[in-house]
Amino acid sequence: MEILKSPAKINIGLWVTNKRPDGYHEIYTIFHTLELHDRIFIKPSHIQKVQTSTNIPQEENTVFKTLKKFEEWTGIHPEFDIFIEKNIPVGAGLGGGSSNAATVLKYINKYYGHPLSEEELFQLAASIGADVPFLLKGGMAIGEGIGDKLQFMEKTFSEQIFIIYPGISIPTGEIYQKITPEMLTKKEDIHIIDSLTGDFERLLDRVENTLGKIVERDFPQVKEVMNTLRYLGYKPAISGSGSSVYAAGEPTEELNKICQVKGWKLIKTYLK
């Protein structure tokens, strides 16, 4: 049996730049992986089995769908017994399911002697989900298109952050449906690239999140987290379409107590 680390990600800013004829929206975002991770226990087996610590039904699990896609693309029937210890909250904008898919896809492709080239691996990943190609490699990258056109950066950040998960799952598609034409940003109006070489907190000052604005407006639980952090002097940001909120630095004792009272999950981690 092998144990694989499957890292979470955050979006450091997310601008929606266009709505395509097929209904998908194009974005501009900065992805960054975190130390926070799920653990995947994987071993060869005579059957295909995918289980999680949160009891996600096998047929709904992104990893199970990934095994099926791998078979379609390669003709190889991957037989593994897989158990996923979920530490990344579900439906939180942290890419947990996408990361699980990317981690297992990379592993089984190597296990079977690389039947898929790197380019094919990224194409297969994009067919599973928009965040999956980035999570094949991790680090920091600029994402465009639906998040699948990637420019990986040599630099990565290592700052400490904390995440607050208010206990609600937000379907990403639902948020995209609420985007109106006036919410779109022209790519030439996004002046963020120069900030990537500087300080993480300064970068947070310059980013926006189109989806995050909708989430804060429509989900009072997320708005309450954002307002609490602002009141305590933090600069909070929503990752992707939420529901998780993150901020740089260490949570204070006061914030720890608030999270306990409110039932919010507080996770300390760092950029990696």
Residue pairs with C-beta under 8 A, 6 or more apart in sequence:
1 41
1 42
1 43
2 41
2 42
2 43
2 107
3 39
3 40
3 41
3 42
4 39
4 40
4 42
4 103
4 104
4 107
5 37
5 38
5 39
5 40
5 103
6 37
6 38
6 39
6 40
6 84
6 88
6 96
6 99
6 100
6 102
6 103
7 33
7 34
7 35
7 36
7 37
7 99
7 135
7 138
7 272
8 33
8 34
8 36
8 37
8 38
8 88
8 94
8 95
8 96
8 99
8 269
9 31
9 32
9 33
9 34
9 94
9 95
9 98
9 99
9 131
9 134
9 135
9 138
9 239
10 31
10 32
10 34
10 93
10 94
10 161
10 163
10 237
10 239
10 240
10 246
10 271
11 29
11 30
11 31
11 93
11 209
11 239
11 240
12 29
12 30
12 31
12 32
12 203
12 204
12 207
12 237
13 29
13 30
13 192
13 206
13 207
13 208
13 209
13 237
14 27
14 28
14 29
14 208
14 209
14 210
14 211
14 212
14 240
15 27
15 28
15 29
15 185
15 190
15 208
15 209
15 210
16 25
16 26
16 27
16 176
16 179
16 183
16 184
16 185
16 210
16 211
17 26
17 27
17 28
17 144
17 184
17 185
17 186
17 187
17 190
18 25
18 26
18 184
19 25
19 26
19 179
19 181
19 184
20 26
24 146
25 146
25 176
25 179
26 144
26 145
26 146
27 143
27 144
27 145
27 146
27 147
28 142
28 143
28 144
28 185
28 187
28 190
29 142
29 143
29 147
30 140
30 141
30 142
30 143
30 192
30 196
30 207
31 131
31 134
31 140
31 141
31 142
31 143
31 147
31 150
32 139
32 140
32 156
32 157
32 271
33 135
33 138
33 139
33 140
33 271
33 272
34 94
34 161
34 269
34 270
34 271
34 272
35 269
35 270
35 271
35 272
36 87
36 88
36 94
36 163
36 267
36 269
37 87
37 88
37 99
38 84
38 85
38 86
38 87
38 88
38 96
38 99
38 100
39 84
39 85
39 87
40 63
40 82
40 83
40 84
40 85
40 100
40 103
40 104
41 82
41 83
41 84
41 85
42 80
42 81
42 82
42 83
42 104
42 107
43 80
43 81
44 79
44 80
44 81
45 79
45 80
45 81
46 79
47 79
47 81
48 64
48 67
48 77
48 78
48 79
48 80
49 58
49 80
49 81
49 82
50 58
50 61
50 63
50 64
50 67
50 82
50 84
51 58
51 82
51 83
51 84
52 61
52 83
52 84
52 85
52 86
53 83
53 84
53 85
53 86
54 86
54 90
56 90
58 64
61 84
61 97
61 100
62 97
62 98
62 100
62 101
62 128
62 129
63 82
63 84
63 100
63 101
63 104
65 101
65 128
66 101
66 104
66 105
66 128
67 78
67 80
67 104
67 108
69 124
69 127
69 128
70 76
70 78
70 105
70 108
70 109
70 116
70 124
71 77
71 78
73 116
73 120
73 124
74 112
74 115
74 116
76 112
76 115
78 108
78 111
78 112
80 108
82 104
84 100
86 96
88 94
88 95
88 96
88 99
89 96
89 165
89 244
89 265
89 267
90 96
90 97
90 169
91 168
91 169
91 170
91 171
91 243
92 163
92 165
92 169
92 170
92 239
92 242
92 243
92 244
93 170
93 172
93 238
93 239
93 240
93 241
93 242
93 243
93 244
94 163
94 239
94 240
94 244
95 131
95 135
95 240
97 129
98 128
98 129
98 130
98 131
98 132
98 135
99 131
99 135
101 125
101 128
101 129
101 132
101 135
102 125
102 132
102 133
102 135
102 136
103 135
105 121
105 124
105 125
105 128
105 132
105 136
106 121
106 136
109 115
109 116
109 121
116 124
121 136
122 133
122 136
122 148
125 132
125 133
125 135
125 136
126 132
126 133
126 148
130 146
130 147
130 148
131 147
133 147
133 148
133 150
134 141
134 143
134 147
134 150
137 150
137 152
138 272
139 152
139 153
139 156
140 152
140 153
140 155
140 156
140 157
140 196
141 150
141 151
141 152
141 153
142 150
142 151
142 153
142 193
143 149
143 150
144 150
144 151
153 196
155 196
155 197
156 271
156 272
157 200
157 271
158 270
158 271
158 272
159 200
159 201
159 248
159 270
159 271
160 248
160 249
160 250
160 268
160 269
160 270
161 246
161 247
161 248
161 249
161 269
161 270
161 271
162 246
162 247
162 249
162 250
162 251
162 266
162 267
162 268
162 269
163 239
163 244
163 245
163 246
163 266
163 267
163 269
164 225
164 229
164 244
164 245
164 246
164 259
164 264
164 265
164 266
164 267
165 243
165 244
165 264
165 265
165 267
166 221
166 222
166 224
166 225
166 243
166 244
166 245
166 262
166 264
166 265
167 221
167 263
167 264
167 265
168 219
168 221
168 222
168 243
169 243
170 215
170 219
170 222
170 241
170 242
170 243
172 211
172 240
172 241
175 211
175 214
175 215
175 241
175 242
176 211
176 241
178 214
178 218
179 210
179 211
179 214
183 210
183 213
183 214
184 210
185 208
185 210
191 206
192 203
192 206
192 207
195 202
195 203
195 206
196 203
200 248
200 271
201 235
201 248
204 235
204 237
204 248
205 235
207 237
209 237
209 238
209 240
211 238
211 240
211 241
211 242
212 237
212 238
212 241
212 242
214 241
215 222
215 238
215 241
215 242
215 243
216 222
216 223
216 226
216 238
217 223
219 242
219 243
221 243
222 238
222 242
222 243
222 245
224 262
225 236
225 245
225 264
226 236
226 238
226 245
228 255
228 258
229 235
229 236
229 245
229 247
229 255
230 236
232 252
232 254
232 255
234 247
234 248
234 249
235 247
235 248
236 245
236 246
236 247
237 245
237 246
237 247
238 244
238 245
239 245
239 246
250 268
251 259
251 266
251 268
255 266
256 266
258 264
259 265
259 266
